[in-house]
Amino acid sequence: MVVERGHRSWQVHVEGHLEPDALDAHLAAIAASGGGPVFVWVSGPEPVDDEIAGKAGLRSGRDLLQMRAGLPLEAPVAPVAPLPWRPFEPGFDDPAWLEVNNRAFDWHPEQGGWTAAILREHMDEPWFDPAGFLLHERDGRLAAFCWTKVHRDVDPPLGEIYVIAVDPDLRGTGLGRAITVAALDWLHGERGITIGMLYVDAANEPAVRLYERLGFTVHQIDRAYAGDVDAASQ
């Protein structure tokens, strides 16, 4: 298991399936470090994982779908007018991006509530490429963005739609689909990527339908078991 402390919650990533002793030890360590909301992630969950998590006081929280599609996207895809965009400029675009991201993801346990420091941490990662961080503006303001990430540690490399959002004031205008297509085109045309991938909550049915219409299919399911760990008494 890998344990990470995020800005809103603890994240525990499990290789394989849950083991009761290891899970209890990690939850105890989190309690000793102050406790708080925790999400334990399992890839390809089975009924035994549900049982072990339940006995540890965790509930099934989110199912996260990893979806993949070949690039370039296959026709027929409903025509999408080319979307004007420009690459993200670190330092200059940070405030506008944070404002739109946090409004769009005010409900999200990991993606919402970002600060300038959190954004900077991600931009300091070796995989960060501002050329693949697409911004679309309307009337002088950020309207939509699509942040991509290339995984070159696998063969063939994967091009990920890492974070995508539309200003909440402009939802339902087709911008999400248009900037997704633009980002996938960029990944294929500029980075030679032949497989696109993304993660989406299974409960986000409109987004899942959008990606299915673009040719994405489910490759893997990750399940988060959620709970609140009390701080250990001193």
C-alpha beads as a LAMMPS data file, in Angstrom:
LAMMPS data file: protein, C-alpha beads

234 atoms
233 bonds

1 atom types
1 bond types

-500.0 500.0 xlo xhi
-500.0 500.0 ylo yhi
-500.0 500.0 zlo zhi

Masses

1 110.0

Atoms # bond

1 1 1 0.000 0.000 0.000
2 1 1 1.054 3.574 -0.696
3 1 1 -0.254 6.251 1.675
4 1 1 -0.410 9.911 0.641
5 1 1 -1.700 12.900 2.557
6 1 1 -3.623 15.252 0.270
7 1 1 -4.909 18.737 1.011
8 1 1 -8.376 17.414 1.901
9 1 1 -7.975 13.726 2.648
10 1 1 -5.678 10.728 2.978
11 1 1 -5.265 8.554 -0.120
12 1 1 -4.248 4.897 0.234
13 1 1 -3.421 3.058 -2.996
14 1 1 -3.463 -0.730 -2.828
15 1 1 -1.565 -3.053 -5.144
16 1 1 -3.712 -6.132 -5.617
17 1 1 -6.504 -6.706 -3.134
18 1 1 -7.076 -5.656 0.445
19 1 1 -5.358 -7.527 3.274
20 1 1 -6.941 -6.997 6.712
21 1 1 -3.722 -6.708 8.726
22 1 1 -2.067 -4.277 6.310
23 1 1 -5.210 -2.157 6.069
24 1 1 -5.603 -1.978 9.857
25 1 1 -1.940 -0.977 10.226
26 1 1 -2.241 1.860 7.719
27 1 1 -5.457 3.158 9.274
28 1 1 -3.752 3.110 12.679
29 1 1 -0.819 5.065 11.255
30 1 1 -3.228 7.639 9.820
31 1 1 -4.930 7.924 13.224
32 1 1 -1.537 8.472 14.858
33 1 1 -0.845 11.252 12.331
34 1 1 -4.008 13.163 13.175
35 1 1 -6.693 11.184 11.340
36 1 1 -9.183 12.660 8.906
37 1 1 -11.099 11.600 5.793
38 1 1 -9.517 8.622 4.045
39 1 1 -9.999 6.963 0.671
40 1 1 -8.583 3.477 0.105
41 1 1 -8.255 2.723 -3.610
42 1 1 -8.399 -0.801 -5.066
43 1 1 -8.084 -1.643 -8.765
44 1 1 -10.441 -4.327 -10.054
45 1 1 -12.346 -4.684 -6.751
46 1 1 -13.969 -7.984 -5.844
47 1 1 -16.598 -8.874 -3.196
48 1 1 -13.855 -9.848 -0.739
49 1 1 -12.511 -6.283 -0.880
50 1 1 -15.974 -4.922 -0.055
51 1 1 -16.122 -7.295 2.926
52 1 1 -12.675 -6.433 4.288
53 1 1 -13.267 -2.702 3.871
54 1 1 -16.623 -2.945 5.643
55 1 1 -15.094 -4.733 8.618
56 1 1 -12.505 -1.931 8.850
57 1 1 -15.299 0.652 9.064
58 1 1 -15.059 1.828 5.450
59 1 1 -17.890 2.160 2.947
60 1 1 -17.873 1.912 -0.825
61 1 1 -17.390 5.478 -1.972
62 1 1 -16.558 6.078 -5.625
63 1 1 -16.021 3.848 -8.636
64 1 1 -13.507 5.485 -10.943
65 1 1 -13.484 4.266 -14.538
66 1 1 -10.280 4.256 -16.517
67 1 1 -11.380 4.603 -20.144
68 1 1 -9.228 4.312 -23.265
69 1 1 -9.569 5.026 -26.971
70 1 1 -7.314 4.647 -29.997
71 1 1 -5.913 7.820 -31.538
72 1 1 -6.636 9.466 -33.811
73 1 1 -10.315 9.161 -32.947
74 1 1 -12.180 7.002 -35.400
75 1 1 -14.953 8.379 -37.583
76 1 1 -17.781 8.823 -37.375
77 1 1 -17.473 11.335 -34.582
78 1 1 -20.115 14.057 -34.778
79 1 1 -18.398 17.071 -36.343
80 1 1 -16.723 19.420 -33.909
81 1 1 -15.745 22.885 -35.085
82 1 1 -12.044 23.587 -34.426
83 1 1 -11.749 25.216 -31.031
84 1 1 -9.308 28.114 -30.642
85 1 1 -6.989 27.556 -27.732
86 1 1 -3.590 28.517 -26.423
87 1 1 -1.146 26.771 -24.089
88 1 1 -1.062 27.502 -20.390
89 1 1 1.534 30.077 -19.292
90 1 1 2.865 29.190 -15.812
91 1 1 2.765 32.168 -13.498
92 1 1 0.512 34.252 -15.713
93 1 1 -2.508 31.923 -15.988
94 1 1 -2.420 30.500 -12.461
95 1 1 -5.082 32.758 -10.844
96 1 1 -7.656 32.407 -13.648
97 1 1 -7.145 28.650 -13.807
98 1 1 -7.504 28.221 -10.041
99 1 1 -10.723 30.258 -10.047
100 1 1 -12.366 28.170 -12.792
101 1 1 -11.032 24.844 -11.506
102 1 1 -12.247 25.418 -7.955
103 1 1 -15.683 26.564 -9.086
104 1 1 -16.037 23.617 -11.447
105 1 1 -14.870 21.080 -8.838
106 1 1 -16.263 22.567 -5.625
107 1 1 -17.833 19.140 -4.954
108 1 1 -14.715 17.062 -5.629
109 1 1 -12.653 15.640 -2.716
110 1 1 -9.294 15.917 -4.529
111 1 1 -9.635 18.334 -7.429
112 1 1 -11.555 21.071 -5.605
113 1 1 -10.063 23.663 -3.290
114 1 1 -6.680 23.894 -4.992
115 1 1 -4.275 26.629 -3.937
116 1 1 -1.408 28.254 -5.811
117 1 1 0.988 26.031 -3.860
118 1 1 -0.828 22.846 -4.910
119 1 1 -0.805 23.939 -8.552
120 1 1 2.909 24.735 -8.319
121 1 1 3.620 21.265 -6.887
122 1 1 1.979 19.705 -9.944
123 1 1 3.816 22.010 -12.337
124 1 1 7.096 20.973 -10.696
125 1 1 6.452 17.317 -11.593
126 1 1 8.797 15.983 -14.320
127 1 1 5.855 15.077 -16.558
128 1 1 4.398 18.611 -16.641
129 1 1 4.251 20.074 -20.154
130 1 1 2.556 23.474 -20.511
131 1 1 2.297 22.943 -24.266
132 1 1 -0.300 20.242 -23.569
133 1 1 -2.305 22.355 -21.113
134 1 1 -5.010 23.801 -23.371
135 1 1 -6.915 26.966 -22.477
136 1 1 -9.969 28.279 -24.347
137 1 1 -11.020 31.847 -23.656
138 1 1 -14.197 33.780 -24.396
139 1 1 -14.752 37.492 -23.906
140 1 1 -11.381 37.853 -22.245
141 1 1 -11.911 35.152 -19.606
142 1 1 -11.049 31.482 -19.233
143 1 1 -13.999 29.426 -20.472
144 1 1 -12.628 25.870 -20.539
145 1 1 -9.384 23.976 -20.141
146 1 1 -7.948 20.533 -20.750
147 1 1 -4.724 19.525 -19.013
148 1 1 -3.008 16.513 -20.586
149 1 1 -0.358 14.166 -19.259
150 1 1 1.849 11.773 -21.231
151 1 1 2.798 8.445 -19.620
152 1 1 6.045 7.321 -21.253
153 1 1 6.791 4.641 -18.647
154 1 1 4.492 2.212 -20.489
155 1 1 4.617 0.771 -23.998
156 1 1 2.978 2.175 -25.987
157 1 1 2.895 5.559 -24.215
158 1 1 -0.509 6.775 -23.028
159 1 1 -1.893 10.267 -23.433
160 1 1 -4.126 11.159 -20.504
161 1 1 -6.883 13.733 -20.255
162 1 1 -5.631 14.646 -16.791
163 1 1 -8.059 17.405 -15.784
164 1 1 -10.811 18.941 -17.899
165 1 1 -13.418 21.508 -16.941
166 1 1 -15.752 24.134 -18.327
167 1 1 -16.642 27.320 -16.476
168 1 1 -19.917 26.452 -14.704
169 1 1 -21.561 29.463 -16.378
170 1 1 -20.946 27.824 -19.788
171 1 1 -21.979 24.232 -19.128
172 1 1 -24.175 22.701 -21.790
173 1 1 -22.555 24.654 -24.618
174 1 1 -20.516 21.750 -26.018
175 1 1 -17.206 23.182 -24.842
176 1 1 -16.294 20.059 -22.857
177 1 1 -16.532 17.841 -25.911
178 1 1 -14.771 20.331 -28.174
179 1 1 -11.767 20.863 -25.922
180 1 1 -11.480 17.108 -25.251
181 1 1 -11.254 16.468 -29.001
182 1 1 -8.725 19.301 -29.357
183 1 1 -6.554 17.809 -26.608
184 1 1 -6.687 14.306 -28.077
185 1 1 -5.774 15.718 -31.485
186 1 1 -2.818 17.519 -29.885
187 1 1 -1.636 14.359 -28.112
188 1 1 -1.679 12.406 -31.360
189 1 1 -0.409 15.100 -33.709
190 1 1 2.252 16.713 -31.506
191 1 1 3.359 13.849 -29.263
192 1 1 2.650 10.822 -31.464
193 1 1 0.324 9.204 -28.910
194 1 1 -1.817 6.355 -30.252
195 1 1 -3.841 5.546 -27.101
196 1 1 -5.782 8.144 -25.157
197 1 1 -6.958 7.523 -21.619
198 1 1 -8.816 9.279 -18.839
199 1 1 -10.449 8.711 -15.473
200 1 1 -14.090 9.543 -14.798
201 1 1 -16.441 8.857 -11.913
202 1 1 -18.895 6.113 -12.826
203 1 1 -21.668 8.212 -11.272
204 1 1 -20.964 11.065 -13.702
205 1 1 -23.256 9.635 -16.344
206 1 1 -23.223 12.642 -18.736
207 1 1 -19.418 12.556 -18.872
208 1 1 -19.328 8.781 -19.333
209 1 1 -21.787 9.058 -22.237
210 1 1 -19.709 11.824 -23.798
211 1 1 -16.556 9.729 -23.707
212 1 1 -18.370 6.671 -25.023
213 1 1 -19.586 8.718 -27.991
214 1 1 -15.980 9.668 -28.674
215 1 1 -15.019 5.983 -28.799
216 1 1 -13.742 5.393 -25.252
217 1 1 -14.404 2.077 -23.528
218 1 1 -13.823 0.994 -19.924
219 1 1 -10.357 -0.483 -19.415
220 1 1 -10.295 -0.743 -15.606
221 1 1 -12.387 0.077 -12.533
222 1 1 -10.825 1.545 -9.392
223 1 1 -12.965 1.649 -6.252
224 1 1 -12.494 4.033 -3.348
225 1 1 -13.491 2.840 0.094
226 1 1 -14.181 5.923 2.175
227 1 1 -14.224 6.645 5.868
228 1 1 -13.289 9.107 8.602
229 1 1 -10.425 8.067 10.844
230 1 1 -10.423 9.555 14.330
231 1 1 -7.157 10.941 15.628
232 1 1 -5.442 8.634 18.097
233 1 1 -5.573 9.817 21.689
234 1 1 -2.263 11.039 23.009

Bonds

1 1 1 2
2 1 2 3
3 1 3 4
4 1 4 5
5 1 5 6
6 1 6 7
7 1 7 8
8 1 8 9
9 1 9 10
10 1 10 11
11 1 11 12
12 1 12 13
13 1 13 14
14 1 14 15
15 1 15 16
16 1 16 17
17 1 17 18
18 1 18 19
19 1 19 20
20 1 20 21
21 1 21 22
22 1 22 23
23 1 23 24
24 1 24 25
25 1 25 26
26 1 26 27
27 1 27 28
28 1 28 29
29 1 29 30
30 1 30 31
31 1 31 32
32 1 32 33
33 1 33 34
34 1 34 35
35 1 35 36
36 1 36 37
37 1 37 38
38 1 38 39
39 1 39 40
40 1 40 41
41 1 41 42
42 1 42 43
43 1 43 44
44 1 44 45
45 1 45 46
46 1 46 47
47 1 47 48
48 1 48 49
49 1 49 50
50 1 50 51
51 1 51 52
52 1 52 53
53 1 53 54
54 1 54 55
55 1 55 56
56 1 56 57
57 1 57 58
58 1 58 59
59 1 59 60
60 1 60 61
61 1 61 62
62 1 62 63
63 1 63 64
64 1 64 65
65 1 65 66
66 1 66 67
67 1 67 68
68 1 68 69
69 1 69 70
70 1 70 71
71 1 71 72
72 1 72 73
73 1 73 74
74 1 74 75
75 1 75 76
76 1 76 77
77 1 77 78
78 1 78 79
79 1 79 80
80 1 80 81
81 1 81 82
82 1 82 83
83 1 83 84
84 1 84 85
85 1 85 86
86 1 86 87
87 1 87 88
88 1 88 89
89 1 89 90
90 1 90 91
91 1 91 92
92 1 92 93
93 1 93 94
94 1 94 95
95 1 95 96
96 1 96 97
97 1 97 98
98 1 98 99
99 1 99 100
100 1 100 101
101 1 101 102
102 1 102 103
103 1 103 104
104 1 104 105
105 1 105 106
106 1 106 107
107 1 107 108
108 1 108 109
109 1 109 110
110 1 110 111
111 1 111 112
112 1 112 113
113 1 113 114
114 1 114 115
115 1 115 116
116 1 116 117
117 1 117 118
118 1 118 119
119 1 119 120
120 1 120 121
121 1 121 122
122 1 122 123
123 1 123 124
124 1 124 125
125 1 125 126
126 1 126 127
127 1 127 128
128 1 128 129
129 1 129 130
130 1 130 131
131 1 131 132
132 1 132 133
133 1 133 134
134 1 134 135
135 1 135 136
136 1 136 137
137 1 137 138
138 1 138 139
139 1 139 140
140 1 140 141
141 1 141 142
142 1 142 143
143 1 143 144
144 1 144 145
145 1 145 146
146 1 146 147
147 1 147 148
148 1 148 149
149 1 149 150
150 1 150 151
151 1 151 152
152 1 152 153
153 1 153 154
154 1 154 155
155 1 155 156
156 1 156 157
157 1 157 158
158 1 158 159
159 1 159 160
160 1 160 161
161 1 161 162
162 1 162 163
163 1 163 164
164 1 164 165
165 1 165 166
166 1 166 167
167 1 167 168
168 1 168 169
169 1 169 170
170 1 170 171
171 1 171 172
172 1 172 173
173 1 173 174
174 1 174 175
175 1 175 176
176 1 176 177
177 1 177 178
178 1 178 179
179 1 179 180
180 1 180 181
181 1 181 182
182 1 182 183
183 1 183 184
184 1 184 185
185 1 185 186
186 1 186 187
187 1 187 188
188 1 188 189
189 1 189 190
190 1 190 191
191 1 191 192
192 1 192 193
193 1 193 194
194 1 194 195
195 1 195 196
196 1 196 197
197 1 197 198
198 1 198 199
199 1 199 200
200 1 200 201
201 1 201 202
202 1 202 203
203 1 203 204
204 1 204 205
205 1 205 206
206 1 206 207
207 1 207 208
208 1 208 209
209 1 209 210
210 1 210 211
211 1 211 212
212 1 212 213
213 1 213 214
214 1 214 215
215 1 215 216
216 1 216 217
217 1 217 218
218 1 218 219
219 1 219 220
220 1 220 221
221 1 221 222
222 1 222 223
223 1 223 224
224 1 224 225
225 1 225 226
226 1 226 227
227 1 227 228
228 1 228 229
229 1 229 230
230 1 230 231
231 1 231 232
232 1 232 233
233 1 233 234
